[in-house]
Amino acid sequence: MMQFLAKAGLAVMLTAGTLAGTVAPAAAQLNIIIGEPDRGPPQDYRRPPPGPGYGRPSRGCNPQLAENLARDYGFRRARVVDITPRRVIVQGWTRRGPDEMSFGNVRGCPALRRR
């Protein structure tokens, strides 16, 4: 009798395990929508929305900034004469006469060389 109850219990456990394994994938396919389905995700109130210039890529060296930097290096009547994808070239006058300076065409206009 004990052997019969052990086999019956094992059969019940096997059946229950098999049914539990088939019920979970079937339940995962059920799509329940409460409320309006066309509404987007809720707004995040923890942080203010980004400003109007957020995410805009930098456009390289600003010519006005390059002229101002050349004036800081001692140039008078500095003006931008050429802009390439890599450099911004500024010409002007120093105490030694006409001179030229190159800036990198990236944000911040780093000075490359002075001729």
C-alpha positions, 0 to 999 in steps of 0.5 A: 500500500505504501508503494502505491501511495508513493507512486501516486504522489510522484505521479501527482507531482509530475503532473503538477510540474508539467501543468505549471510549466505550460501555464506560465508561457500561455499567461505571458501572451496575455495582453491586458490594457488598463486605461487608454492604450494611446497614451505615452509613458508617464512624465518624469517629474524628478528632473526638469526637461532639457533646455532648447540647445540640449543635444545639439552637436558643437559646430567647431570654432566660432570665427568671432572667438578665434579673432578674440583669442588672436587679440589676446595673443597680441594681434591688432586688426585680427580677421579670419581669412580661411576656415578649413575642416581642421583649422581657422586661420587668422591674420593681423598685425603684431609689433613685428609686422603682419602675422598669421595664427592657426586655431583648431576647428573644434569647440574652444578654438585651441591655438595650433601655431603662430607663423 
